Amino acid sequence: MSYSIDFRRKVIFTMEEEGLSIRETAKQFRIGSASVSRWINQIEPKASTTRQRKIDKSELIKDVE
């Protein structure tokens, strides 16, 4: 599960406004400090990778039939 972009922005905004450290921010929001650290550099989540099939789907259907 990934956190929403709105939540990520709220976390970073709060950290900056209140002058909190990464650890203090993570503790306040009950999330990992690595997440806060990552969000400082990149607020948008990375796109998930799609796994390629070894066999074309239509070929697989033919084979099963």
BAMAR-410156 format. One line per 5 residues: number of its first residue (from 1); their letters; for each residue y, z, x of N, C-alpha, C. Coordinates in pm, 1 decimal, decimal comma, always signed. Example, Ala and Ser with C-alpha at 12.3 -4.5 7.8 and 13.67 -1.06 7.14 Angstrom:
// BAMAR-410156
1 = AS = -569,0 +780,0 +1319,0 -450,0 +780,0 +1230,0 -330,0 +780,0 +1320,0 ~ -225,0 +708,0 +1285,0 -106,0 +714,0 +1367,0 +3,0 +787,0 +1290,0 .
END
This chain:
// BAMAR-410156
1 = MSYSI = -118,5 +0,0 +84,5 +0,0 +0,0 +0,0 +124,3 +0,0 +88,6 ~ +219,2 -80,1 +52,2 +344,2 -79,4 +126,9 +455,6 -24,2 +38,0 ~ +554,6 +33,4 +102,8 +667,8 +90,3 +30,1 +763,8 -21,0 -11,4 ~ +832,2 +0,8 -123,5 +926,8 -99,4 -172,1 +1045,6 -110,1 -76,2 ~ +1110,2 -223,8 -81,9 +1226,9 -245,9 +3,5 +1339,5 -150,6 -36,5 .
6 = DFRRK = +1352,6 -122,0 -166,3 +1454,8 -27,3 -210,9 +1432,8 +110,2 -149,9 ~ +1307,3 +154,6 -147,4 +1276,4 +284,6 -88,8 +1305,7 +284,1 +60,9 ~ +1267,9 +177,5 +127,5 +1293,2 +167,3 +271,8 +1442,8 +174,8 +301,3 ~ +1521,7 +103,4 +220,5 +1668,1 +106,0 +239,4 +1723,8 +245,2 +215,3 ~ +1671,3 +312,8 +113,8 +1716,4 +449,5 +83,4 +1687,9 +542,8 +200,7 .
11 = VIFTM = +1570,1 +529,5 +259,7 +1532,5 +613,0 +373,8 +1628,3 +591,5 +490,1 ~ +1651,1 +465,3 +526,2 +1739,1 +433,7 +639,7 +1883,7 +474,2 +610,1 ~ +1928,5 +449,8 +487,1 +2064,3 +487,7 +448,1 +2082,1 +639,5 +460,3 ~ +1986,1 +715,1 +409,2 +1993,3 +861,3 +415,1 +1994,7 +909,3 +559,5 ~ +1911,0 +849,1 +641,3 +1904,8 +887,3 +782,5 +2040,5 +868,9 +849,8 .
16 = EEEGL = +2103,0 +754,4 +823,5 +2232,7 +725,1 +885,1 +2343,8 +812,2 +828,4 ~ +2346,9 +828,8 +696,7 +2452,7 +907,0 +632,0 +2448,1 +1055,3 +670,1 ~ +2326,4 +1109,9 +680,1 +2312,1 +1253,0 +709,2 +2294,3 +1280,9 +858,2 ~ +2288,8 +1175,3 +937,0 +2274,1 +1191,9 +1082,1 +2142,0 +1256,1 +1121,2 ~ +2037,2 +1222,2 +1049,7 +1905,6 +1279,8 +1074,8 +1832,3 +1202,4 +1184,1 .
21 = SIRET = +1741,1 +1271,7 +1249,6 +1654,4 +1204,1 +1345,9 +1543,0 +1133,6 +1268,6 ~ +1468,4 +1053,0 +1339,7 +1356,0 +983,4 +1276,0 +1256,1 +1085,2 +1221,8 ~ +1225,0 +1186,9 +1300,1 +1129,4 +1289,5 +1256,3 +1179,3 +1366,2 +1134,4 ~ +1306,5 +1403,6 +1136,6 +1363,2 +1477,4 +1022,8 +1360,5 +1391,4 +896,0 ~ +1392,8 +1264,6 +911,1 +1391,7 +1172,7 +797,5 +1251,3 +1157,8 +742,1 .
26 = AKQFR = +1155,5 +1137,3 +830,4 +1016,0 +1122,7 +788,2 +968,0 +1247,8 +714,7 ~ +1004,5 +1363,7 +765,5 +964,0 +1489,2 +702,3 +1028,1 +1503,3 +564,5 ~ +1154,7 +1467,6 +552,7 +1225,9 +1479,0 +425,7 +1163,4 +1390,3 +318,2 ~ +1121,2 +1269,9 +356,6 +1064,7 +1175,9 +259,7 +911,3 +1180,0 +255,4 ~ +853,2 +1264,1 +339,6 +706,8 +1280,2 +346,6 +635,9 +1148,1 +377,1 .
31 = IGSAS = +685,1 +1083,2 +480,6 +624,4 +959,4 +529,3 +607,7 +970,8 +680,4 ~ +538,5 +877,6 +739,4 +517,5 +879,2 +883,6 +642,5 +840,3 +960,7 ~ +661,0 +904,8 +1074,8 +778,0 +873,8 +1157,3 +768,1 +731,4 +1213,9 ~ +645,8 +681,1 +1232,8 +629,3 +543,2 +1280,6 +684,2 +443,7 +1178,4 ~ +667,5 +474,8 +1050,5 +720,8 +386,7 +945,4 +872,7 +381,5 +953,1 .
36 = VSRWI = +935,0 +496,8 +964,7 +1081,9 +502,0 +973,2 +1129,2 +424,3 +1094,9 ~ +1062,8 +444,6 +1205,5 +1098,8 +375,5 +1328,7 +1087,3 +223,7 +1312,8 ~ +980,8 +178,5 +1249,5 +960,0 +35,4 +1225,9 +1068,0 -21,1 +1134,6 ~ +1103,2 +54,7 +1030,5 +1202,0 +7,7 +933,3 +1340,8 -5,0 +992,6 ~ +1371,5 +71,0 +1094,9 +1500,8 +60,0 +1161,1 +1517,0 -80,9 +1218,4 .
41 = NQIEP = +1409,4 -133,9 +1274,2 +1413,1 -267,0 +1335,6 +1387,0 -379,8 +1237,1 ~ +1304,3 -353,8 +1136,5 +1268,6 -459,1 +1040,7 +1241,9 -396,1 +904,9 ~ +1337,5 -409,0 +815,0 +1327,6 -347,2 +682,4 +1229,8 -422,4 +592,0 ~ +1219,8 -554,0 +610,0 +1130,5 -635,5 +527,7 +986,8 -622,0 +578,0 ~ +892,2 -608,9 +486,9 +751,9 -602,2 +530,8 +706,6 -737,4 +584,6 .
46 = KASTT = +615,0 -733,1 +679,5 +561,0 -857,2 +734,4 +471,4 -922,2 +630,1 ~ +470,1 -1053,0 +630,0 +385,0 -1126,4 +536,8 +239,3 -1103,3 +574,2 ~ +158,3 -1086,0 +473,4 +16,2 -1066,0 +501,2 -47,2 -1198,3 +539,8 ~ -145,1 -1189,5 +624,2 -212,9 -1310,9 +667,1 -323,2 -1345,5 +567,6 ~ -340,2 -1471,7 +544,8 -446,8 -1514,1 +455,2 -564,9 -1559,7 +539,0 .
51 = RQRKI = -679,1 -1524,9 +493,5 -799,8 -1557,5 +566,5 -850,6 -1695,0 +523,9 ~ -879,3 -1778,5 +621,1 -928,6 -1911,8 +590,4 -1078,0 -1905,9 +560,9 ~ -1118,2 -1986,7 +467,5 -1260,2 -1997,2 +436,0 -1325,8 -2088,5 +539,0 ~ -1449,6 -2057,5 +570,2 -1522,7 -2141,2 +663,7 -1572,5 -2268,3 +594,9 ~ -1593,8 -2258,7 +464,7 -1639,9 -2372,6 +386,4 -1535,9 -2400,1 +278,4 .
56 = DKSEL = -1503,5 -2526,1 +259,3 -1412,3 -2564,2 +153,4 -1468,1 -2515,6 +19,3 ~ -1382,5 -2463,6 -66,1 -1427,9 -2406,2 -192,8 -1505,8 -2506,7 -277,9 ~ -1459,9 -2629,3 -285,1 -1530,2 -2729,5 -365,0 -1667,6 -2759,9 -305,0 ~ -1675,9 -2760,9 -174,4 -1803,9 -2782,9 -107,5 -1899,5 -2666,5 -133,9 ~ -1847,0 -2546,3 -137,6 -1928,6 -2429,0 -166,3 -1984,9 -2435,5 -306,7 .
61 = IKDVE = -1902,8 -2476,5 -402,1 -1947,8 -2488,4 -542,7 -2059,1 -2592,5 -552,0 ~ -2042,0 -2705,8 -484,5 -2146,4 -2809,6 -485,6 -2276,8 -2754,6 -427,9 ~ -2264,6 -2679,5 -319,9 -2381,8 -2624,4 -254,3 -2456,3 -2526,3 -343,7 ~ -2381,6 -2444,8 -416,4 -2441,5 -2345,1 -504,1 -2510,7 -2413,0 -621,6 ~ -2449,7 -2520,2 -672,3 -2510,9 -2592,5 -786,0 -2640,7 -2654,8 -742,3 .
END
